[in-house]
C-alpha cells in the first residue's frame, strides 16, 4: 500500500478546527502511517490548536475582505496573491494525494492550488447555510460532506454526502455518571441543573440574560453552571460583587465539557454547527440563542432546522434578556418536555461522522495514487 499524504486546510474558529482535527484523528486511526499537514491562517486560533493536537501546521497570511473600508482591500488582495504562491509551494513540497477543506480563509488558496494540480478535494461544510469559501470551491471538489439535508441549494447534488459534523471525541467518551458530574461542580444531584455556555469567548446576550434575572435564579430550586467566557469574566465578577447565590456556579471556561454536559438537565447555548452536532449525539435538551453577528445569519438557520422537528427551543438574541431565564426555569421543571426534546434531537444525530469522512478521504487518495 503506497504512502498516504493528506493536506487539511481551514480554521478561524473552533467550529472549523474541531472537525478538522477529528477528521485527521480518524484518518490516523484507519491509516497510522498517514502523513497529515494542516494549512491555516496566520494569527488565527488554528495556529495554536492544531500543534496542541499533535499535528504540523503551516500558516498563510490570508484574511477576509473588509466590507466597510474598501481601500484596505488592496492589502487584502496582496495577501491573497501571496497566500496562493505559498500554497502552491507547500503543495509542491508536501505532494498530497488528497486535500480536505473545512471552511475558513486558508482553505481557499490551498484547495484552489490543489485542484489546479489535479489533486482531488473534499469539502466539509458544518452549517445548514454554506460558507462563502466552500461555495466558491464547490465546482472543484470531488466530494462535499454536509451535516444538514437540503444542501443542494448550494452544491451540486451528485457530490453531496450527508455525514454529519465530527465532534470532540472526549465528549462522547466520558465515563462519568450524572450524579458524579453534578457533584464535580459542587452541586446536589437531586436537584435540576441548567448549563449556560456562550462558546469559548462567551456570549454577551446570554450573560446579560443571567445578570438581569439573578433574583429569579436565587429564588429558584434550580442549579446553574454559567460559563461566562474569558472575554467577559472580569466585568461579570465585578457585577456579582457582594451577591451570595449558592445555586449559581460562575466560571470563565469549562475544561471538561463532557462532565458539564453530563451534569446538565438543560443546556442554553449559541447555535454554532459544532455545538448543535454535540447536542444531537448526546441527546441534550437545549434552548438555542443564535448569534446575530455571523455571516448570512447562519446560526438562526441552524437553530430553525432543529426547531422545525421539535428538537430544540429557540429564543431570538434581541428577546433573550427578557425571555431566556423564565423559559429555562419553566422548561427544566417540565420532565415531559425535557424527555420529548431529548428524544427528538437524538433522532437528528449522525454518528461516526469523522470515520465516514476519513474513509472517503482515503478512497479519494488511493484513486489518485495510481
C-alpha positions, 0 to 999 in steps of 0.5 A: 500500500503506497504512502498516504499524504493528506493536506487539511486546510481551514480554521478561524474558529473552533467550529472549523478546527474541531472537525478538522482535527477529528477528521485527521484523528480518524484518518490516523486511526484507519491509516497510522502511517498517514502523513497529515499537514494542516494549512491555516491562517496566520494569527488565527486560533488554528495556529495554536490548536492544531500543534496542541493536537499533535499535528504540523501546521503551516500558516498563510497570511490570508484574511477576509475582505473588509466590507466597510473600508474598501481601500484596505482591500488592496492589502487584502488582495496582496495577501491573497496573491501571496497566500496562493504562491505559498500554497502552491509551494507547500503543495509542491513540497508536501505532494498530497494525494488528497486535500480536505477543506473545512471552511475558513480563509486558508482553505481557499488558496490551498484547495484552489492550488490543489485542484489546479494540480489535479489533486482531488478535494473534499469539502466539509461544510458544518452549517445548514447555510454554506460558507462563502469559501466552500461555495466558491470551491464547490465546482472543484471538489470531488466530494462535499460532506454536509451535516444538514439535508437540503444542501443542494441549494448550494452544491451540486447534488451528485457530490453531496454526502450527508455525514454529519459534523465530527465532534470532540471525541472526549465528549462522547467518551466520558465515563462519568455518571450524572450524579458524579458530574453534578457533584464535580461542580459542587452541586446536589444531584437531586436537584435540576441543573441548567448549563449556560455556555456562550462558546469559548469567548462567551456570549454577551446576550446570554450573560446579560440574560443571567445578570438581569434575572439573578433574583429569579435564579436565587429564588429558584430550586434550580442549579446553574453552571454559567460559563461566562467566557474569558472575554467577559469574566472580569466585568461579570465578577465585578457585577456579582460583587457582594451577591451570595447565590449558592445555586449559581456556579460562575466560571470563565471556561469549562475544561471538561465539557463532557462532565458539564454536559453530563451534569446538565438537565438543560443546556442554553447555548449559541447555535454554532454547527459544532455545538448543535452536532454535540447536542444531537449525539448526546441527546441534550435538551437545549434552548438555542440563542443564535448569534446575530453577528455571523455571516448570512445569519447562519446560526438562526438557520441552524437553530430553525432546522432543529426547531422545525422537528421539535428538537430544540427551543429557540429564543431570538438574541434581541428577546433573550434578556427578557425571555431566556431565564423564565423559559429555562426555569419553566422548561427544566421543571417540565420532565415531559418536555425535557424527555420529548426534546431529548428524544427528538434531537437524538433522532437528528444525530449522525454518528461516526461522522469523522470515520465516514469522512476519513474513509472517503478521504482515503478512497479519494487518495488511493484513486489518485495514487495510481 
